[in-house]
Amino acid sequence: MATRSRADRISALPKEVGRRAQTLSATRRLLVDIALEQFTEHGYAATSLDTIVSKARVTKGALYHHFSGKQALFEAVFEKTEADAANAMRKALKKSKDPWEKAALGLRAFLDVVQNRSYQRVVIQDGPAVLGYERFREQEERSSYSMINDLVRTVVASSAYELSDDMADTFSRIFFGAMSAAGESVTAAIDPEVTVARIEAALTFILAGLRSLADSGISLDDPVGETPDSDVED
């Protein structure tokens, strides 16, 4: 049987490395997908790595090649869940060019997301406890909050005035806080559909009020450092 020459073996190395990289990447995705199913169904505490590797049909060594342990695997699942949610909202925003309509579409998309069982369990219920408050907030900053901040700045830019970066950030955090609280309310609700309808009505009312203020020309700029006219000396 003929053997390959050294030159042939060397030329084949990039293809072999590429195939190995693809295999490793596929294994990692498989582990994350199965872990997502298990964390959603049973929660973090009741999910075992043995079950995950068994369902993935890989060894524990293969799992530890990608993740240092259960918490690291959960963090990857959390990142995927948050990224999928942010992508769903961004996709919804593309349906309109009007900034205020975008805000309404983003709100509806978010309320769809928080009714998803995986998002409820992984992000809202288990996320803060497993990751810790600081790490949990860091993850949100990169995904959900970033999307909301972009949306707020787009709406602000459509108005007749400009907000300072600090004031725009304040608006973003207020909306993000309201939407996070809304997500928790939906998760804990006996009747999620009714709760979602009420939340959408309330937040839509707030958006309508802000639009009315913007259209009337009332300034929402940063008041810090400004001196009322009555206090200015002649």
N, C-alpha and C positions, 0 to 999 in steps of 0.2 A: 504493500500500500504506500503510495507516494506521500511524503510529508511536505508541509509548506516550508518554503525557504524563509530565512530570517527576514528578508526584505518584505515578503508577503505577510509575515506575522506582524511586522511593525506597521505596515500600511493598514492592517485590519484593526489595529488598536483603537483608533478614534471611533470606529463603528461599535466595537465592543463596549467601550466606555460610554458611548451614547445610549446603547441598549440598557446597560446597567443603571445609568442615571434615570432612564424612563421607568425601569422596573421599580427603583427605589421611590420615585415620585408617585407611581401608581399605588404602591404599598402604603405610603403615607396618606394619600387621599382616601384609600379604603379604610384605614384605621380611623381616620377622622369621621368618615361617614357612618361607620358602625358605632363609634363612640357617641356620635350625635343621637343616633336611634336609642341607644341604651340610656344615656343621660336624660333624654326626653321622657322615656317610658318609666324609668326607675329612680331618677334623680342621682346626684353625684354620690352620695353616701352609700346607696344600695347597689351601685354599679361596680363590678370587679374587672380587673384587667384580664383575668383568666377567661371570663366570658367574652370579652372583646376579641382577644387573640384567637379563641376557639371559633367564633363566628367569621373572623377574617381568614381563618385557616393559615395562620402564620405562627411562628414561635415567639415567645416572650423576648428572645434576643432581638428579633426583627423589630419589635415594638420599641425596645430600649435603644435601638440604633437611631430612632427618630425622636423619641421623647424620654426625658429623664425619669418620668413617673406619671402617675395618674393625674396629678395637678397640671403638669405640663401638657398632657393630652387634652385635659379640659380647657386649658387656655387656648389651644389651637381650635377646639370646637367653638369656644366663645367668639374668637376672632372671625371664624367662618360665618357664624350666625349673625353677628353684627354687620359684617361686610355684605351678606346677602340682603339684610334688611335695608341697609343704606343704598344698595344697588336698586332694590325694588322702588324705593322712594325717588331716586334720581330718574329712573325710567318713567315714573309717573309725571315728573316735572317736565319731561320733554313733550308732553301732549299739548302744552300751551306756551306761548311766548309772553303773554301778559303776566307781569310779576305777581299781581294780587291773585290771579287765577292759579298761578303756580303754587302760591302759599296754600290755597284751598286744596289743590290736588295733593300737595305734600302731606297735609293734615290727614286727608282720607287714606292715603297710602300708609301712613304711620299707624292709623287705627286698624287697618287690615293686618299689618305686621304684628301688632300686639295681641291679636286674636290667634296667632299661630302658636301651637303647643310648644314647639321647640324654643321659640323666642321666650315664651312665658317661663318655661322651666329653666333654661340655660342662662338667659340674660337677667330676667327679673327676679326669679326665685333663688337660684343657686349662685349666680355670678358674684354678688357682693360678699357672700360668706366665704366662698372658695378662693376668690382672688384677693380678698381684702379690699377695704374701701379705696385706698390710694390707687392700687393697680386697676381696680374696676373703673375708676374715673379716667385713668389714663387711656384705657381701651375705648371708652365712650368718646373721649376727646378726639380720637383718630377716626371715628366712624360717624355715629349718629350726630354728635354735637357739631362736627365739622360740616356735615350736610346742612344742618339747621342754620349755622352761622353764615354759610354761603347764601342760603335762601333769604335770610333777614337782610343781608347787605344788598342783595338784588332788589328787594322790595324798597329798601331805603333809597337806593340809587335812582329809582323811578320817581321819587318825590321831588318837589321843587327846592328842597334844601338838602344839605349834606350833614350827616352825623359824624362826630369824631369817632375814631376807632374804639375808644373806651366806651362811648355811649352805645355804639352798635353791638359791642360785646355784651354790654349789660342787657340789651334787648334780647340777644341770642340766648343768654343764660336764663332769662325769665321764661322765654318760650320753651326752652329745653326742659327746665324744671317742671313747667306745667304739663308738658307732654310725657315726661317720665312719670309724674304722679298719675296721669291719665292711664298709662300702661299698667301701673300697679293696681289701679281701681278695676280695670277690665279683668285682670288676672284673678282678683279676689271676688269678682261679681258673681252672684247667683244666676243672673240673666245677662250675660255679656253683650248681647245684641241691644238690649234696652240701654245699658250703660254706655255703649259706644255711641248710640244715637244722641244721648244727652250730652256727652262730652263733645261730640262734633258740633252740636247746636251751640254750646257755650263758647267754644273756641272760634267758631265762625262768627259769632256775635262780637267777640273781641277784635277779630280781624276787620270786621266791618266798621267798628268804632275807630280803629287806627287809620283805616282808609279815609274815613270821613274827616278826621283831624288833618291828615296829610293834604286832602283835596281843599280844605279850607285855608291852608297856608299857615296853620299854627306850627311854630317851631318846636321840635322835639330834641334840639341840640343839647349838648352837655352843659348843665347849669353850673358846674363846679368852676369857681374862679371868676364868675361873672358878677359884677356889682350892679345892683338895681340903680336906676337913674336917680331915685330920690336920695341915694346915699353918696352920689358923686358931687364933690365940691365944685363950686363955680370957679 
